[in-house]
Every structure is written in structure tokens, then in C-alpha cells.
Amino acid sequence: MKNLLLYCFLFCSYAVFAQTKAGGLVIDEKGDPVPFANVLFKNSSEGTITNDDGSFYLQSSNSYDSLSISFVGFKSKTIPLKSDVNYDLKITLEEEASALDEVVIYQGKTSKKNNPAIDILKKIWENRRDNGVKKFAQYQYKKYEKQEFDLNTIDSALINSRVFNGMEFIFEQTDTNEVTGKTYLPIFINEAISRVYGDNNLNEEKEILLGNKNSGFSNNQTLIAFVKDLYAEYNIYDNYLKFFDKSFVSPLSTTGINVYNYVLADTAYVDNKWCYKIVYYPRRKNELTFKGDFWVNDTTWAIKKINMQVTKSANINWVKEIYIEQEYKVLNDSIFLITRDHFMSDFALNKKEESRGVYGKRTTLYDDYNFDIKKGKAFFNTKGNPYQEQVYNRDEEFWEQNRIEKLNEDERQVYDMLDTLKTVPAFKRLYNIGTILASGYVEFDGFDFGPIFSTFGYNDVEGIRFRAGGRTYFTRNDPWRIEGYTAYGFKDNKFKYGIAGKWLLDRKSRLIITGGNRRDVEQLGASLTNTNDVLGRSLASSALVTVGSNTSLTNINLSTFALELEPFKNFNIRVGGSYRTLEAASNQFSLAYYTNEARTKTASQIKQTEISTILSFSPGRKTTGYGVDRIVINDGDFAQLFLNYSVGLKDVINSDFEYERIQFFYRQPWQVGGLGVLTSTFEAGKTFGAVPLGLLNVVPGNQTLFSIFGTFPLLNFYEFVTDSYTSLHLEHNFNGRFFSRIPGLRDLNLREIVAIRGVVGDISEESQLLNASTSNPVLMAPSREPYWSWSVGVGNIFKVFRIDFHFRGNYFDNPDARSFGVTGAFGFYF
């Protein structure tokens, strides 16, 4: 995503130091750490809970002279604080003699029976759907959201780093984080003010953005949307809370008693409401759980305040800390409405205490609630202009009047500092490097060169392949765009090219006209479902490392023209036409077909005109951008449905064949509670009419050593060919559910993956009779029984690598059949 990588480098603000700070380690008499112990400033409600390793840090703007430490089964202890700043404290707790039998219970697992904390938890379950705005038929409120990124662990080594030569002024002022105690400096801030309308009877909700601004990048909707999705909204009453593509078990979950220990720690009046304080912490390490506490009302059983902190041992990458606070106010003496939601995460390359990283913080405030004001169905269905320039250019008077919480001195400084920083040459260099790494393009004025990651490739026909390309790019909301490339193969000594253009005619309906032409060498059948993407190219066509040789490539000359329309959100209609010529790119491969009934004459080139209507629907997809191009910001996290009906027209522009084809594709990720994610992919299709090999549906094999989505990793190219097919892929990622319970493996944070794939299909006798190839390929379909294979894999190796081991289930007698194979993939995942 454009710009995001470089934000980890920058920036500054004023120092405001808390008056009391304390940090250290809590251990027992044997020297072992005491995790999840309560640490508070004495005679206050300000405190924290120790981490898995017994460490803690807390600070306050008030002055305190002592700490109070307690944990079930141990004697409470008070520690005097000798100064305002007290680091490296080492506190030893003594076991209570009368509670020795209880120590094992509470350090490991609290009792599920006769536990008053769990009795209270059950009351919360019974009443959780009767709280908040769900109590009313209609609701509306004002929402103010503030998102911030901060560079943390500032020290002299970082300040003197060559990276910041010419930008030393950004370190003149720093601050200290209240949760971790680390020195940090703000590098980016974004503010948004919205009005939210909802109708529980209609099950509709609509959010209207009134204003948005950020430090230096006010018109960058891509960055804004990415940050917003990174900290997606959640409901603490849900069983699972999703952050960073992972599902954490909520401490209020109905399955919580299986993964959390609960202790009734206190009772008190909170804003004139009698409440219970429940402390909770994980039963096991390495699971996606929290530690913390919450206050719950004794009559409505609604949460008044909750703190959640992810334990350091949780199986999540690049995130060292997650800290959440929510507060609620009472309406009409019984209804609890959220007023404040604070989310903080510490991004770092590793989880070592001294590692540097970036804080990501989101604070959302809610105010001006109104209820039972009907808006009607038409209000929620009305589609306005999706991009309004003035929303991103509000004056300071608007912000002063509409902010629910005013910016502090640190946050105000970010706006002025970044405006200055953007004029510094050293910053411009960092910005350019970050942009190239994030987008793959080198930016020029009105033109982007790239993508640079496609510069080199290899296949057995072209040999080493060199590619250069680019696109027009003036703003993120360009109504039109032209893209193109040229490539050269050093073995076949031929130039290839592709060029495409698109124009957004109407922004509301997203009416787009597209067209293009491509002449290239391609691996046909890289996927079952056709899209006629002019510039698309599968890794199968140019992978540098393969299993065996691949000469079954095709020279393709493809021209397309289409109209696209989005009548409602995430539902697209595309009507278009294409003309293509196909010819084998190697003398070791044949697309030849018979041209007469006697089967005495053949042709080696296919010429085909086709028109198609494509319907696609992606519920839950989130995009950014209001021009002809949009960027998907939650890739792979939503369902995808695709239906294609196409017709081949004979004798139109010398077209050879007449046929009809229908294809369906459905991909769906399923969150299976705490057991991970199951991804299912179903495809089916049928061609009516006789067609040659070049127009049949090739079951996508994979002869590379890389994992390619939607392919069968043990099939060779053209091993199976069909004109009717049904395919199913099932893959389940357990996200370390079982490895986390195996000593010696749990600390590696590996993730278990299992998959099974199957396809069944046939070729009509008419299509078989057209085929004039006698050796490569021999047409065969998985018709006598479904072809299937299964695999097991290990993900998150060194946080970036995944390896899969594949096993064929049948059709071992196929020529050159592979019964076992290994593929791998690199990727950055949380």
C-alpha cells in the first residue's frame, strides 16, 4: 500500500512526563515469575497486571508513594516508591500458608465450580444482547475517531542513525507511553468525524463522513482506509474479536471459561453504580487471548469499563502489545452506551523488550445519542457521491467545533512538523524508497514505472524474460488510466507487449469502459475460471524454478472491449467482447485441430470471437479510492461469487467456433471459532458445443515450487482437460491451535495447515474428435472418478515462510504422474 512503509521512520512532539512511574518484576520465593498479578498504586484504581514473565510497567499523572501487589494464593505486599521514577523493581511474593492448597489452582486454573466470578459471567451472557443501541428501534450518534502512529524506543543510537541525517530536529521533543513506559514520538495522526444512523427493525446502518484530516496526507484515502481496516470495529460481547486477521477469544465469550481464569477481585461504586470487578487471565500460553479486568453492573449485568491486554506469548506476528480500554455511560438509569474506545498496538520485528517498533493507536469517542427517529428504507439505500472533496478539506473552525476531545500539545505538533519535514531532501528520499517497496512502482510526474517485481522471469520457450512497463498516474482518484508493458525473451528472440485503458464515465454507478490488446506467451489453464484480463499473467507462465520442463505454452493475441457497472455495493456487471488467436509456442506442444469431418485436414491456429456477461459479488469487501482504480484493503477476508456466461460466435471476424459456456466460482473464508480459518473454493462449468483444446477448460496444474492459489500442485500442465467440471478446494489454517500445546514447539509460533482438493469432469466425444494432437497433450479428463489430493503444511516459519507437503490420492497411472511434491510461499502475515 502506498506510503505506509515509510511512516515507521519519522517525526516528533512535546515531552509531557508523568509524575509517577514504576516498572519491574514480580516473582515467588523460588524465583519463578508470577504472571497476571495485580499491581496498583496504593489507595487508587490505577494499576496493571503482570505479563507472562512477571514483568510490569505503569505510570500516572498523579503522585503516589507506594505500590500494592496482590495475587490469589499469595500474601499482599506494599512496596514504597523512593522517587517519581522507579524502574527495575524486583518484588517477591510469599505464599499464604492457609492457601497453599489453592496456589496450584489459581496459578494454573481457577475452579469452574463454585466460582462467583463465573456466576457473574453467566449473567453477562444472558443479558448481553439487551445492552447499548440494540435496545432501541432506531438510533443515531456522533463519532469522533483519532488514529495515530508513533515511533517508539527512542534512544541515542536511533537519533544518531544515518537514516535521519538532515532530520535530527524531529527528535527535539518526545513523550512516554502510559502502558509500556517507552519513549516515543508521534509520526502520523488522522482524524475523522462521522454521523452514524441505524435501524434495528430494518437491520440497516449508515455512516456519513463529515470531515477527515491527517498530518500531511489529507487526500490519501488509501492510507486512511488501510488504518481504519487495521483497527476494525468490534463488539466486546461477541465470542471472538478479530484483530490483524486473527480471532481472539473475548473474555466475555460463552467459551471463555475454557481458556480464561476468572477471579472476583473487588466490589465498588463506579459512577454511582454498584459494580463487580472481575480479573481474568489465560489458562494456557501461546493462544489468542487477553489478560485484564472489567467492571460489571450488578443489576443490568452490562459492562461499565473493561481493559484487555494481549499476552506476549500470543501466536501473532509483528505485534508485541495490544491494549484495549472501553468505557460506558448509563442512560435512563439502566442502559449502558459506549462513550470511549481506546486501542493501542505495538508493531515490532520481534517481541524482545528492547526492540524498536511503531505504536498504532486508535481512540474513538461517541456522543450526541438520539433514539427512535425514523429515517426509512430509502434513506439507507440512497447512494450519494462517494467522494466529496470538501470532506477532506475542512477548515480549523470546523474541527474546533466538532472534536469531541481536543488534541493535546503532542498531537497538534505533528501537523506542523510533518509539513516542515516534507520539504527536507532526506525525507523525500525515504518517502520514495517506501513508495517503491509498498507499491512496486517508481513514481514520476504523471507516470509510474513498474511493477518492478515483474522485471525478470523464465520459461522453456522464452528463456530469460525481461519486462518493462508502467501506467499513467496523476492522483489516487484518476478517472482514466492507461497501462502497458513490453517484454523480450532471450531464447525465442521475440518482443511481446500489452496495453490497456479504462475510463470511469460515472462515479456513482461506477460505469467504466475498458479495452486493450496483448501479444505474449502464456500458460493457458492457469485457472479454471476465465476473466479476459488483458495484462494479467500467472506465475505459472514465468516462474524461475519449476519441476521438470514446460514447453506447453501458447502464443496469444488477445483484444478486449467491455462496459462495467456497479449497481449496488460490491456487485459488478461486466458485458464485453473479445477476439483472440491461439497458437502453440513450441514445436513440442500442439493446439492443432481437424477442420473437416473426415479428419484429414488440420489447422494449428485458433481464431475466436466471444461475447460474455460476467456477474461478480463480493459481500464484505472493503475498498479505497474513488477513481477508475480502487484498492482492496481486506484482501482474502470476504466471500467472492463469480458467474460468467459467454458465447462463441462463428464467422465473426473469421472466428472458427460456435459454443456457449457457463462458469461459476465461489470462495468463502469461514472463521471456525478458536480453531482457525477454513477457506472453501467451489468451481463448476460447462461448455455446450464442440471446441478444440485451446478453448477447453484445463484443470490447473502447478509445475512450480511455489504455492499458486486455485491450482492442483501435483498435476502437470494439461494433465486433465475438460469441457464440463466441478472442483472443490478446502484448506484449514489452525493458527497454531495444536502446536501451542506441545512443549518445544509452542515458542516457535508455528501454524498447522491441512488441505484437500478434488475435481471431476468430462470431455464430449465431439470435442475429442477435434483434437489433432497425438502426443502432447493427450486429452484426458478425471471422469472415471474424481481426482483428489491432500496436503499438510507448516506456516509462520521464521514468520515469513510456509511449506506444504502434497500427496496424490489417485490416477497414479497417468503419464509422468507425481505422487508427492513440496511447495512453498513467502508472505507477511500477522
N, C-alpha and C positions, 0 to 999 in steps of 0.2 A: 504494500500500500504506500502511495506516495507520501513522503516526508516523515513517516513515523520513526524510522530507524535513527535519524539524526537527533531526535528530541532527547535522546538519552545523554547527549554530550553537554548541555548548556547550563547557564543562567544564574539569577541572583535575587536577594531581597534582604530586608532589615532583620537584625538579631533581636529577638524578644525572649529572654531567658526565664524559665520557670523558677520559682523561688525555692522549691524543694525537689530534689531528685534522689532516687535510691535505686540501686541495682546490685545483683549478686547471685548467690546460690543457696538453696535450701537443701540440706542433707539430713539423713538419720544418723544414729550413733555408730552405725557400721561404715559410714562414709558414702552410702548409696544416695543418689538424688531422690528427692521427694517430689514427684510430679503432681501438678494440679492442687498444690497447697494454696490457701488464701493468704494474700499479703495486702494489708491495708495500712494507710496512715491512721494512727490511733485516734479513736473518737471521731471517725469520719466514715463516709461511704465511698471514699476514693481508694481504689485498690486494683489488684490484678490477680491472676492465677499463674503459678509457676509453669514453665514449659515442661516437655517430656524429660529434659535433662536437669530439671530443678531450678533452672535459671529464671530470673525475673527482672523487670525494669518498670518503674512507674515514676511519674512526676506530677506536680501540682503547682498552680499559680499561688496557692496559699502556703503559709509557713507551718511546718509540723516538726516536732522534736523527737518522734519515735514511730516505730513500725510495730504492727500487731500481726503475728504469723500463726495460723491455725490449720489443722487438718485432722479429720476424724481418726481416732486411734492414737493421737499424739497430744502431749501437753501443749497448750497455747503458750506463746512466748512473745514478750515485748522487748524490742531492741531499740536502745536510744540512738538517735542520729546526732553525730557530733558536729555536723556542719550542714549547709544548704545542699551541698553536692556530696553524695555518699555512694561511691562505686565499689565494686569488688567485695561486697559484704558476704561473709560466709556464716550461715545460720544453721545450727544443729538443733533438731527437734528430738525430744525424748519421748519414748513410748509410755503411754499410760499403763501402769501395772494392772489396773482393773479392766483394761480394754485390750489386753494382749490377744485375746481370742478374736477380737474384732479387727485387729490390724490387717490380717491377711484378707479378710472380707472387703474392707474398704480401700485398701491399696490396690487390690486386683478387681474384684467385682462386688458391688453393693448388692444387697439382697433384693430380689424382685417381689418377695412376700413381706407383708407387714412393714412396708416402707412408705411412710406418709408422703414422701416426695412423689412416688409413683401414683399414689391415690389422687394427688392433686393433678398430675399429668393426665390421668384418665378423665378428669373433669374438663380439662382444656380440650381434649379430643371431642367430647360430647357437645361443646359449645363453640367450636372454632368457626363454624360456618355462619354463625349468627352475630358476627362482630364487624365493625367498620362500615363501609359504604354499602355492603351487601344487605344491610338492614333496611334500605330504602328502595323504593321503586325506581327513582331517578336520583342522580347526584351530579354535582359539578364542583370543581375546586381549582385553585390556582397552584401551579407547581413551579418552583424555582430550583434549578439544577446547576451545581457548580462542580466542574471536573478539573483536576489538577495533576500534573506530573512534576515530580521533584527528584533531582539527582541527590543520592544520599551517600553517607560515609565520606564526608569531605575531610581530607587531611592534606598535609603539606606535599605529599607525593603526587596527589592528584592536581593540586594547584600549580605545581611546578612542571607538570607534564607538557611535553612539546605540543600535544594536541591543542592546548589552549593558548599557544603563543599568539599574542596580539589581542587576546580576550581576557586578560587577567582581571580586568575591572569587574567581571561578573562575580568574583569571589569576595568582594569587599564586604558583603553582608550575607549572613547565613542564619538559620534557625535550628531549633531542636525539636524532634518529633516526640509527642507526648506518649506514644505507645512503645516505641523502641529505644528512645534516648539517643538516636543517631543525629548527627549534624547533617543538614540538608539545605538545598537551595531550590526554589521553585523554577521550573523551566517552561511550563506551559499551563495556561488556565483557559477554560471555556465556560461560558455562562449561557443558560437558556431559560426563558420564561414561557410557560405554556398555560393554556386553559384546557382542562380535561372535562369532557361531558360523558356521562354513562347512563344507560337504561338497563336495569336488571331484568325487566319484563321482556325486552327485545333482545337481550344478551348482546348489546352493542356498546362500544366505547370509541370515542373520537378525541384526538388530541390536536389542538390547533397551536402551532408555534407562533408566538407573538414577537419574540426577539431572540437573537443569538449573536454573541460576540466572543472572540478569543484573542489571545495575545499574539498579534502579528499575522494571523492566518484566518481572518474573519470570513473569507469566502470559500474556505476549504471544507465543503460538505463531506468529502471522503474521510478526512481526519475526524470530523465531528461525529459522523455516523459510526466509524470504527470504535471510537472511545465509548459511545453510547451503547453499542452492542457488547463491548468488552465488559461493561458493568450493567448487564441487562437487569431489568427489574425482577423482583422475586417476592414471594409471599412466605413469611416465616412459618405460617400454619401448614404449608404444603409438606408432604412427606420427604421430598427431595428438592434441594436448592441447587440450581445449575449455575456454576461459575466456570469460565475458561474451559468450556466443553466438557466439564466433569460434573457429575451429580453427587453432591454431598448430602449425607443423611441429616435432616433437620433435627435439632434437639427436641422439637415438638412433634416429631413423627410418631405415628402409631407403631412403627417398628423400632423406635428409639431405645426401648428397654433392652433390646438385643445387642446394641452397640454402645450404649452410654451407661455410666453410673450416675445415679441421681441422689443428692443429699439435700434434705430440708435444712437450710442454714440459718434462717432468720425470719422474723415477722416484724412489720413496722408500718406506720402510716406513710404513704407516698402520695403527695398532693391530696391530702385528706381522704385517701382511700386505703383501707386496711389491705395489706398485701403480704404474700409469702415470697421469700427469696429461696430459689432452688439453684444449687450449684451442680453442674454436670461436667463430666469429663469422659474420654473414650475408654472402652473396655480393652481395646487392643491397639497396637501401633500400626502405622502404615495404611490405615483405612481412611477414607474421605469423610472425616468427622471434625467436630469442633470441641472446644472447651470453653467454659464461661459460666454465666449465671443469668437468671431472669427473675423479674418481679411479676407476680400474677395476682390479680384482684380476687378476693375471697367470695364474691357473690356472682359476678358475671363470668369469672374464670377467663377474663381477657388479659393479654399481656400488657403490662404498663411500661416495662423497659426490659430490653434484652441486650446482652453482649455476647458476641461469638468470635472466637479466635481459632483459626485452623492450626493444628499442631504441626510442629516442624517435621514430624515423621510421615505426614500425609503423602501419598503417592501422586504428586503433582510436580511438573517441571517448571523451571524458570520463575517460580513463585515461592518466596521464602516465608512470607507472612500474609495472612488475610485477617483483617479485623473488622468487625461489623458492630454498629450500635443502632438501635431503633428506640424511639420514644413515642408515646401515645398520650393524647389528651382525652378527657372524659366529656362527653356531650350528653346533656339531659340526664345526668347522674348515672347513666348505665351504658352508653355506647362509647367505645374506645376508638378514636380516629388517629391514624398515624400523623405525626407532625414533623418528625425528623428521621432521616435515614442516612447514616454515615458508613461508607465502605472504603477501606484502605487496603492496598496490597503492596507488597514489596517484591518487585521483579529483580532477580539476580541470576547470574550464571550458575551459582551453587548455593547451598544453604549454610555455608560456614558463617560464623557470627561476624567476621571481619570483612566479608565480601561486599563489594560495592554494588549498587543497583539503582533502581528508579522506583520511587513511590508513585503509585497511582491512587488518587483519592477522588471519591465522588460523594458529595453531600447534597441530598435532596430535601427540600423543605416544602411543606404542604400548608395551605392557609385558605381562608375565604371559602369555606364549605357552604354549599347550598343544596337543598334537597327537594325532591318531589316537584320539580319544574319540568314539565313535558316538552320534549323537542320534536318528537315524531320520527317515523322511519325515514322520511325524505331528508331530514337534516343529516342523518348518519350516512345516507347513500350519496349525498351531493358531493361531487368531485370538483374542487376548485383548482386554481392554478397551482401546480405542485411547487413552483419556485417563485418566490416573491423577493425581489432584490432588497426592498426596504426592510425586511425582517432581519437581514444581516448587516444593516447599516443604521441602526437606531442611535439617536444622539444620547449624550450623557444624561440629559434630563429624564429621558425615558427610564434609564437604568436606576437612577436615584429614586424615582417614584415607584418602581416595580420590584426592586430587590426585596425579598423577604428578610434577608440578612445582609448587612452591609459588608463590603470587603474590608479585611484588615490591612494593615500597612504593608505586610509582605506581599499580599495579592495585588494591591494597587501598583507596587513597584514592578511587577512582571510586565505589565503593559508598556511602561516607559522603557524598561531595559531592553526588551526584545526589539522594539522599534529602532533603538540605537544599534543593537547587535547586528541587525540585518544590513547595516552599512559597512561592517568590518570585513575586509577581504578574507581573513582566516575563517570566519563563519561561513562565508559564501562557498569556500572550498569544501567544508564539511557538509554543507547543505547539498551540494552537487553530488558528493560521494554517496550520501544517504539516499538521495533520489534514485541514483543508478541501481543501488543494491535493492531498493524496495520495489521499483517498477520494472527494472530490466531495460530501461531506455535512457539514452543520453539526451538531455534536453537542449534544444536550440530555440531561437525565437520563432515560434510558429511551426516548429518541426521537431519530432523526436526520432532519434536514430535507434534501431533495435528491432526486436528484443535481442540483446547481446548474448543471451544464453542459448540462442539457436544458431550461433555463428558456425559451428562445426558439427558435422555428422558423418556417418559412414553406412554404406550398404554394398552388397556384392556387385551391383550394377554400376553405381556411380563412383565407387571407391570413396576416397576422402571428398567430402562435400563442404563447400564454403558458401555461406549465405549472408547477404546484407540487405537490410530493409529499413522501413521507417513509416511514419504516419504524420499527418497534419495534426497540430495540437496548439491551439491558441488559449483556450480556457477549459476548465473542467466541464463547462456546460455548452460546448460547441454544438450547434445544430446540425453540422455536417462534418464528415471526416473521410479522408482518403488514405488508404493503406496500401503498401506494396512491398515487394521484395524481388531480388534476383539471386540465383544460385548457380553454382558451377560444379560439375563433377569432374574430378581429375582422372577418372578411369574411362568414362564414356565420352569425355571431352565435349560436353554439351552444356549450354546455358538453359536455365529454366527461369520462370518468372510467375508472379501472381500480382494482381491488382484488384482492389475492390473499393467501392464508395458507398456511402449511406447518407441519407438526408432526412432529418426529423421535420416533417411537414406540420404536425400539430402536437403541441406539448401535452395537452390534456388527455387526448386519446392515444398518444404515442404512435401516431401514424408515421411510418418510416418507409421510405423507398430505398431498396438496395440493389446492387448489381456488381458483377465482377467477372474476371476471366483468369484462369490459371492453366499453365502448361508445365507439367512436372512429372517426376517419377514417384509413384506412391504404392504402398502396400494396401491393396484393396481388402476389404473384410477385416479391418482392424476393430470394427464394432458391428453388431447386428443391425442397429438402428441407423438409418441414413438421415443426414441433415443437410447435405449440399453446401457445407461450409467451404467457401472458395479458398480461404487462406489456412484452413485447418490442416494439421499434419500430425499423425500419430507417431509416438516414439518408436513403434514397430518399423517405421519407414527408414529410420536413420540412426538406430541405436549403435553405439560404438562397440558394445560387447554383446555377442549372441551365442546361442547354442547351435552349432552347425551352420552351414552356408545357407543363404537365402537369395535365390535367383527368381522367385515368383513375384516379381514386381511388374507394375503396369505403367506405361506412358499414358497420361491422361491429359486431355484438353477439355476443360470444363468452363462453360459460360452460364451465368445465372442472372435472373431478374426476379424481384419479389416485392410485395407490399406486406407490411406487418402492422398489426393493430393490437392495442391492449384495452379492450372494452371495460374491464374492471381489474382490480389489482392482482398482479401476478398471473393473469390469464391472457395468453397471447394467441393470436390468429395470424398465420402466415400463408399467403397464397402466392405461388411463384411458378416459374418455368425454368427449365434448364436444357442445355444441349451439350452432349459430351461425345468425345471419341475415345475409345479404349483400344490399346494395342500392347501386346507383351513387350516388356522392356529388355528381355533376354532371350537368346535362342535356346535356352534350356527350359523355357516355360512357354505355354501356349494358351491363347484365348480363342483359337480357331473354332469355327462352327460351319456346319453344312448349310449351303444355300439352296439346295434343291431336294425334292422328295426322294430322289434316287440315291442321295448321299454320295454324289460323285464330284461335286464342286464345293469348294470351301472359301471362306474369307477370313482374314486374320485381324481385320479391324472392325470394331463395333461402332456404329453411329446411332445415337439415340436422343430423341426429343421427349421430354417428360414434363408434365404439369403436376403440381402437388398442392395439397391443402394440409397444413400442419396445425394442430391444436396442442398447446402446452400449458400446463397449470402447475404452479409451484407454491402451494399454500405455506405460509410461514417464511417465505424468502424475504430477506431484508437487503435493500439496495441503496446506493447513494449515487448522486448525480442527477441532473435534470436535462442533460443534453441527449445527443443521439446515442452516446455510450453511457452505460451505468455499471457500477462495480458492485458485485455481490459481497456483502460483508460477513455473512454467516454461512459460508460455503460448506455444503455437505450436511447441514443441520436442518434440512427441511425435506418434505416429500417432493417428488418430481413425477409428473404424469405427462406422457407424450403420445399423441395419436397422429399417424401420418397416412393419408390416403393419396396415392399417386397413380397416374395413368400414363402409360407409354403410347405415344402417337406415331403410327407408322406412316411413312412417306411425307412427313412434315420435315422440311429441311433434310431430305434424303434419309430420314430415320428408318431404322431396319425392323423394329418390332412393335407389336401391339400387345399390351397387357394391362392388368390392374394389380395394384399391390396395396395391402393394408398392414400397418405395423403399430404395435403398442408397446410402450415402455413404462414401468412403474418402479420407482426406487423409494424406499421408506426406511429411515432410521427409527428404531424403537428403543426407548430407554426402559430397560428391564430392572427397575428399582435399583438396588445396590449391586446388582450383578453385571452391570456394564451396559453396552450398547449392541443391539442386534441390527444389522443392516441387511435388508432384503431387496433383491432386484429381480423383477419378473419381466420377461420379454416374450412376445408372441408375434408371428407374422405369417402372411401367406401371399403368394403371387399367383394370380389367375392368368393363364396363358403360357405358352412355351417361350422360354428365353434361354440364351446361351450362358456360359459360365460367367462372363463379365457382368451379367445382370442378376445372377443368383445371389442368395444370401449365404455368405461364407461364415461358418461358425468360427469366431475369432480365436485363433491360436496365439501363442506367445513364445517365440524362439529367442527372446532376450533374457538377460539375467535380472531384469527389473520387473517389479510388480506393476502391471498395467490394469487399471480398473476395467471390469467387464469382460476380460479375456479368460480363456482356459489355459492355464500355464503349462500343461503337459501336451497340448495339441500343437502339431506343426501347422504352418500356414497351409490352408487348403486341404487339411486332412479330412474335414467334413464340409460338405456343401449341400444346401437345401433350397427348396422353394416354399416350404412350409416348416415352421419351427416353433417350439416352446422351450424357454430357457428359464432357469431359476438359480440364483446365487444367494447363499445365506452365509453371512460372516458375523461372528460374535467376538467382541473385544471385552474381556472380563476386567480390564483396567487394574490388574494386579490383585484381584479378589483372593486368589488361592496362593500366589507366591508370597503375599504379605503374611501368611501364616506358617511359612516354612523357615526355620532358623537357617541363617547363612544366605538365604535368598531375599529375605524381606528388605534388607537395607539397600539392595540394588535397584529397587523400584521397577522391576521388570513387569511386563504385562502379557497375559496369556491371550492368544487369538486362535480360534478354530473356525474352519470354513468348510462348506460342501457346495459343489456346483454340479448342475446337471442340465442336459439338453437332449431333446428328442426331435426328430424331423424326418422329412422325406423329400424326394425329387420325383416329379411326374415323369412318366415314360416319354412324353413329348419333349421335355427339356433335355432328358438324357440323350435322346436321338439326335439332338442338335450338336452335341459335343463332338468335335473332330480331333480332340487331343487323345492320344493313345497311351501316353506315358506320364507326363507331368502337366497337370494333375490327372489322377484317375478319380472320376466323380464317385463319391461315396457319402451317404447320409446315415446318421445314427437312427436307423429305422427299426432294426430288429429288436432293440431295447434302448432305453435312454443311456447315453454316455454320461458317466459321472466320475468325479474325483473328489478327494478331500485333502485337507491340509491342516497343519498345526504350525503356529508361529509364535515368536517371542518378539515383543515390541519394546521400545524405550531402552534399547541397548545404547549405553553412553548418551542417553536422552535424545538421540537423533537417528538411530538406525533400527530397522525392523528386518527380520529374516523369517522366511516361510519355507516349510518343507512340504512338498506336494506328492500325493500318491494317487496313481491311476486306479480306477475301480474296475474297468473292463475294457474291451476292444484291444486286448494285448496283441492280437494277431495282425493289426494294421501295419502296413509297411513303415519301418523306422519308428515304431511306437515307443514312446518314452514312458517307463513305469514309475520313475521317480525324478524329481527335479527340485531345485532350490532357486528362489528369487529373493531379492532384497529391495529395500526402498529407504531413501533418506527423507526426513521431514522434521519440522519443528512443531511439536505438539505440547500442549500443556499436560 
